[in-house]
């Protein structure tokens, strides 16, 4: 069968690649065409566009690049029509995917959505689009099933695919990793400033402002796979190291982390690393978002899933040198670390067992086969 998959971010590339792997186990004749990244490409098939050409963050950035975005939407619709897949699988990325699903449904093609947009945070009106144009939704956060139930739209909770990715990590030789990346023997504080240039410009200098106060630690930047290393160097002094495209391994040997809000907050917690979550956007984007987002107390996935404060969030004006220094000191306190890791263990339990990719692939393939039989 022919599968068309649309992922527009690095996390979508990761989860899309694992899903493709499991679909191939269920369907030996699977063919893929996709929007994604290097990990999906490694699973085979034809890539139409790389996600690094699709990433625009914030209201102003989207407005400036509107022509490019509309061109990509037009290209995607045309490409699906020509390819004539048995199904289209949308992976998160709602601004793009929810515009594509309407035309896909009109073509009579089966539509699946893997990893729900965060409609529970804002733009809940989009549920109507999903009800009308998505045949089946696979959610990865436990509270999302209850959210959709309020709209009489049944969904499948499949567990979180990050558990699959992290549980399958190979053993790590810490000394070898340090040597290969030019790291010292000092304990490491990891900096995760985001996966887009706009985020890095806003976040990295602020994160580095406390480096001089923790000289017995080595600050190391986790460079995103879509960003060239030289881009980071404009913000650095000679003491700070960069590790490119090895975020998980860096976190595995880190004592604490400063993390930009996003999927990375959950990845850091599941790797058992104490963290402080940071976010600062443009003033206009922040003020607009604050007015649109309703009934949400937290911005980090960790706190949202736990429905209480487990990790500290420093947002907008709260993200200051004084606050960041104070919170980082707390993360290095032994007794506080014990409490954090106890909460992290509960977080894992709430996310369900591993196997999200396997469950989702089986449900998709079985659903399509049933359609053929009917």
C-alpha positions as CSV (number, residue, x, y, z in Angstrom):
1,X,0.0,0.0,0.0
2,X,1.0,3.6,-0.6
3,X,1.5,5.9,2.5
4,X,1.8,9.7,2.3
5,X,3.2,11.2,5.6
6,X,3.5,14.9,6.5
7,X,5.8,15.9,9.4
8,X,7.1,19.5,9.6
9,X,9.5,19.4,12.6
10,X,12.4,17.5,14.0
11,X,10.2,15.7,16.5
12,X,7.8,14.7,13.7
13,X,10.7,13.3,11.8
14,X,11.7,11.1,14.7
15,X,8.2,9.8,15.4
16,X,7.5,9.5,11.7
17,X,10.6,7.4,11.1
18,X,9.6,5.0,13.9
19,X,6.1,4.8,12.6
20,X,7.4,4.0,9.1
21,X,9.6,1.3,10.5
22,X,6.6,-0.4,12.2
23,X,4.3,0.1,9.2
24,X,6.9,-1.9,7.1
25,X,6.7,-4.7,9.6
26,X,2.9,-4.8,9.2
27,X,2.8,-4.2,5.5
28,X,5.7,-5.8,3.6
29,X,4.8,-3.9,0.4
30,X,4.6,-0.5,2.0
31,X,5.6,2.5,-0.2
32,X,6.3,5.9,1.3
33,X,6.2,9.5,0.0
34,X,6.7,12.2,2.7
35,X,7.5,15.6,4.0
36,X,10.0,15.0,6.9
37,X,13.7,14.7,7.5
38,X,16.8,12.6,7.5
39,X,15.4,10.0,9.9
40,X,12.4,9.4,7.7
41,X,14.6,9.3,4.7
42,X,16.6,6.5,6.3
43,X,13.5,4.4,6.3
44,X,13.2,4.7,2.5
45,X,10.7,6.2,0.2
46,X,10.7,9.7,-1.5
47,X,11.1,12.9,0.4
48,X,9.2,15.9,-1.1
49,X,10.4,18.6,1.3
50,X,12.7,18.7,4.3
51,X,11.2,20.0,7.5
52,X,14.1,22.6,7.9
53,X,12.5,24.4,4.9
54,X,9.1,24.6,6.6
55,X,9.9,26.0,10.1
56,X,8.5,29.4,10.8
57,X,7.9,30.4,14.4
58,X,5.6,33.2,15.8
59,X,2.9,35.3,14.3
60,X,5.3,37.9,12.7
61,X,7.6,35.2,11.2
62,X,4.6,33.5,9.6
63,X,3.3,36.7,8.2
64,X,6.7,37.6,6.6
65,X,7.0,34.1,5.0
66,X,3.3,33.8,4.1
67,X,4.1,33.5,0.3
68,X,6.4,30.5,0.9
69,X,3.9,28.8,3.2
70,X,1.1,29.1,0.8
71,X,3.3,27.8,-2.0
72,X,4.2,24.8,0.1
73,X,0.5,24.1,0.8
74,X,-0.3,24.3,-3.0
75,X,2.6,22.0,-3.8
76,X,1.5,19.4,-1.1
77,X,-2.1,19.3,-2.3
78,X,-0.9,18.8,-5.9
79,X,1.6,16.1,-5.0
80,X,-0.9,14.1,-3.0
81,X,-3.4,14.2,-5.9
82,X,-0.7,12.9,-8.3
83,X,0.7,10.2,-6.0
84,X,-2.8,8.8,-5.1
85,X,-1.8,7.2,-1.8
86,X,-4.0,4.7,0.1
87,X,-3.9,7.1,3.1
88,X,-2.3,10.3,4.3
89,X,-0.8,10.4,7.8
90,X,-0.6,13.8,9.4
91,X,2.0,14.2,12.2
92,X,1.2,17.2,14.5
93,X,2.2,20.4,12.5
94,X,-1.4,21.7,12.6
95,X,-1.0,25.1,10.8
96,X,0.0,23.2,7.7
97,X,-1.7,19.8,8.1
98,X,-5.2,21.1,8.9
99,X,-5.2,23.0,5.6
100,X,-4.2,19.9,3.7
101,X,-6.6,17.4,5.2
102,X,-9.7,19.1,3.6
103,X,-8.5,18.6,0.0
104,X,-7.3,15.0,0.9
105,X,-10.7,14.1,2.1
106,X,-12.3,15.4,-1.0
107,X,-10.1,13.1,-3.0
108,X,-11.6,10.1,-1.1
109,X,-8.3,9.3,0.5
110,X,-8.2,7.8,4.1
111,X,-6.9,10.3,6.6
112,X,-5.1,9.6,9.9
113,X,-3.7,12.0,12.4
114,X,-0.8,10.8,14.6
115,X,0.1,13.2,17.5
116,X,-2.8,15.6,18.0
117,X,-2.3,19.3,17.7
118,X,-2.5,21.0,21.1
119,X,-6.1,22.1,20.6
120,X,-6.7,21.8,24.4
121,X,-4.4,24.8,24.8
122,X,-5.8,27.1,22.1
123,X,-7.8,27.1,18.8
124,X,-10.2,24.4,20.2
125,X,-12.5,25.4,17.3
126,X,-10.2,23.4,15.1
127,X,-11.8,20.2,16.5
128,X,-14.6,20.7,14.0
129,X,-12.0,20.4,11.2
130,X,-10.7,17.2,12.6
131,X,-14.2,15.8,13.1
132,X,-15.0,16.5,9.5
133,X,-11.8,15.6,7.7
134,X,-9.8,13.2,9.9
135,X,-11.0,9.5,9.8
136,X,-9.0,8.5,12.9
137,X,-7.0,10.4,15.5
138,X,-4.1,8.8,17.5
139,X,-3.3,10.8,20.7
140,X,-0.1,10.5,22.8
141,X,-1.1,12.4,26.0
142,X,-3.5,10.7,28.4
143,X,-5.7,13.8,29.0
144,X,-6.3,14.3,25.2
145,X,-8.7,11.4,25.1
146,X,-11.0,13.2,27.6
147,X,-10.6,16.4,25.7
148,X,-11.9,14.9,22.5
149,X,-14.6,13.1,24.3
150,X,-16.2,16.4,25.2
151,X,-16.8,16.9,21.5
152,X,-18.1,13.4,21.0
153,X,-15.1,12.5,18.9
154,X,-13.6,9.1,19.8
155,X,-9.8,8.8,19.6
156,X,-7.1,6.2,20.3
157,X,-4.6,6.8,23.1
158,X,-1.5,4.9,21.9
159,X,1.0,6.0,24.5
160,X,3.9,8.4,23.9
161,X,6.4,7.6,21.1
162,X,9.2,9.3,23.0
163,X,9.2,6.2,25.3
164,X,9.9,4.1,22.3
165,X,12.8,6.3,21.1
166,X,14.4,6.6,24.5
167,X,14.0,3.0,25.6
168,X,15.8,1.9,22.4
169,X,18.9,4.0,22.9
170,X,22.1,2.0,22.8
171,X,24.5,1.9,25.8
172,X,26.6,5.1,26.0
173,X,30.4,5.1,26.8
174,X,30.5,8.4,28.7
175,X,34.3,8.8,28.5
176,X,34.4,8.2,24.8
177,X,31.5,10.7,24.2
178,X,33.4,13.3,26.2
179,X,36.6,12.7,24.3
180,X,35.0,12.8,20.9
181,X,33.2,16.1,21.6
182,X,36.1,17.8,23.4
183,X,34.4,17.9,26.8
184,X,36.2,18.1,30.1
185,X,35.6,15.9,33.2
186,X,33.5,18.6,34.8
187,X,29.8,17.9,35.5
188,X,27.7,19.1,32.6
189,X,24.9,21.6,32.4
190,X,23.1,21.1,29.1
191,X,21.6,24.1,27.2
192,X,18.7,23.4,24.8
193,X,17.9,26.7,23.2
194,X,15.4,25.4,20.7
195,X,15.3,24.0,17.1
196,X,14.7,27.2,15.2
197,X,17.0,30.2,14.7
198,X,14.4,32.6,16.0
199,X,14.2,30.7,19.3
200,X,18.0,30.5,19.6
201,X,18.4,34.2,19.1
202,X,15.9,34.9,21.8
203,X,17.1,32.2,24.3
204,X,20.8,31.4,24.1
205,X,22.3,34.6,25.4
206,X,20.0,34.5,28.3
207,X,20.9,30.9,29.1
208,X,24.6,31.7,28.9
209,X,24.3,34.7,31.2
210,X,24.7,32.4,34.3
211,X,27.7,30.5,33.0
212,X,30.2,32.7,34.9
213,X,28.5,31.8,38.2
214,X,29.0,28.0,37.7
215,X,32.6,27.7,36.8
216,X,32.9,24.2,38.3
217,X,30.5,23.0,35.7
218,X,30.8,22.8,31.9
219,X,28.0,24.4,29.9
220,X,27.3,22.5,26.7
221,X,24.9,23.5,23.9
222,X,22.8,20.8,22.3
223,X,22.8,22.0,18.6
224,X,19.7,21.1,16.6
225,X,20.2,18.9,13.5
226,X,18.7,21.6,11.3
227,X,21.0,24.4,12.4
228,X,24.6,24.8,11.4
229,X,27.2,24.9,14.2
230,X,28.6,28.3,13.1
231,X,25.2,29.9,13.8
232,X,25.7,29.2,17.6
233,X,29.2,30.5,17.7
234,X,28.2,34.1,17.4
235,X,26.7,33.9,20.9
236,X,29.7,32.0,22.6
237,X,32.9,32.6,24.4
238,X,35.7,30.0,24.3
239,X,34.5,28.1,27.4
240,X,31.2,26.9,26.0
241,X,31.2,23.7,23.9
242,X,28.7,22.6,21.2
243,X,27.5,19.1,20.6
244,X,25.7,18.7,17.3
245,X,22.8,16.3,16.7
246,X,23.4,14.3,19.8
247,X,21.0,15.8,22.3
248,X,19.9,12.6,23.9
249,X,23.5,11.5,24.6
250,X,24.4,14.9,26.0
251,X,21.4,14.8,28.3
252,X,22.3,11.3,29.5
253,X,25.6,12.6,31.0
254,X,24.3,16.0,32.2
255,X,23.6,16.9,35.8
256,X,21.0,19.6,34.9
257,X,19.6,21.3,31.9
258,X,18.2,24.7,30.8
259,X,15.5,24.0,28.2
260,X,13.4,26.1,25.9
261,X,9.7,25.2,26.1
262,X,8.6,22.4,23.7
263,X,9.0,18.7,23.2
264,X,12.5,19.0,24.6
265,X,11.1,19.6,28.1
266,X,9.5,16.2,28.1
267,X,12.6,14.5,26.5
268,X,14.8,15.9,29.3
269,X,12.4,14.7,32.0
270,X,12.2,11.2,30.5
271,X,16.0,11.1,30.5
272,X,15.8,11.9,34.2
273,X,17.6,15.2,34.0
274,X,16.6,18.1,36.4
275,X,15.6,21.1,34.3
276,X,14.3,24.6,34.3
277,X,12.0,25.5,31.4
278,X,12.4,28.8,29.7
279,X,10.5,30.8,27.0
280,X,10.8,34.3,25.7
281,X,9.1,35.4,22.4
282,X,8.7,38.7,20.7
283,X,6.5,41.0,22.7
284,X,3.8,41.1,20.0
285,X,3.7,37.3,19.6
286,X,3.7,36.8,23.3
287,X,0.8,39.2,24.0
288,X,-1.3,37.7,21.2
289,X,-0.6,34.1,22.4
290,X,-1.5,35.1,26.0
291,X,-4.9,36.3,24.9
292,X,-5.6,33.2,22.7
293,X,-4.5,30.5,25.1
294,X,-7.2,29.7,27.7
295,X,-7.4,27.6,30.8
296,X,-3.8,26.5,30.6
297,X,-1.6,27.0,33.7
298,X,1.6,25.7,32.3
299,X,3.7,25.7,29.1
300,X,5.9,22.7,29.6
301,X,4.5,19.2,28.7
302,X,5.9,17.9,32.0
303,X,3.7,20.1,34.1
304,X,0.7,19.8,31.8
305,X,0.8,16.0,32.0
306,X,1.3,15.9,35.7
307,X,-1.3,18.7,36.2
308,X,0.9,20.4,38.8
309,X,4.3,22.2,39.0
310,X,7.1,19.6,38.7
311,X,9.6,21.8,36.8
312,X,10.0,25.6,37.1
313,X,8.9,27.6,34.1
314,X,10.5,31.0,33.5
315,X,8.4,32.8,31.0
316,X,8.9,36.1,29.2
317,X,9.8,38.7,31.9
318,X,10.4,36.0,34.5
319,X,13.3,34.8,32.5
320,X,16.0,36.9,34.0
321,X,19.6,36.4,35.1
322,X,18.7,36.5,38.8
323,X,15.8,33.9,38.5
324,X,17.8,31.6,36.2
325,X,20.7,31.6,38.6
326,X,18.4,30.8,41.5
327,X,16.6,28.0,39.8
328,X,19.8,26.4,38.5
329,X,21.2,26.3,42.0
330,X,18.1,24.5,43.1
331,X,18.6,21.9,40.4
332,X,22.0,21.1,41.8
333,X,20.8,20.5,45.3
334,X,20.8,16.8,46.1
335,X,17.6,16.7,48.2
336,X,15.7,18.7,45.6
337,X,17.0,16.4,42.8
338,X,15.5,13.4,44.7
339,X,12.0,15.0,44.7
340,X,12.3,15.9,41.0
341,X,13.3,12.3,39.9
342,X,10.5,10.8,42.0
343,X,8.1,13.0,40.0
344,X,9.7,12.0,36.8
345,X,9.0,8.3,37.6
346,X,5.3,9.1,38.1
347,X,5.4,11.0,34.7
348,X,6.6,7.9,33.0
349,X,3.7,5.9,34.5
350,X,1.2,8.4,33.3
351,X,2.4,8.2,29.7
352,X,1.7,4.5,29.5
353,X,3.8,1.7,28.3
354,X,6.2,1.9,25.4
355,X,5.0,0.7,22.0
356,X,3.2,3.7,20.6
357,X,4.7,3.3,17.2
358,X,3.8,-0.4,17.0
359,X,0.2,0.1,18.2
360,X,-0.4,3.0,15.8
361,X,1.1,1.2,12.8
362,X,-1.0,-1.8,13.4
363,X,-4.2,0.2,13.8
364,X,-3.5,2.1,10.5
365,X,-2.7,-0.9,8.4
366,X,-5.6,-2.9,9.8
367,X,-8.0,0.0,9.1
368,X,-6.9,0.3,5.5
369,X,-7.2,-3.4,4.9
370,X,-10.7,-3.4,6.3
371,X,-11.5,-0.7,3.8
372,X,-10.4,-2.9,1.0
373,X,-12.4,-5.8,2.3
374,X,-15.5,-3.6,2.5
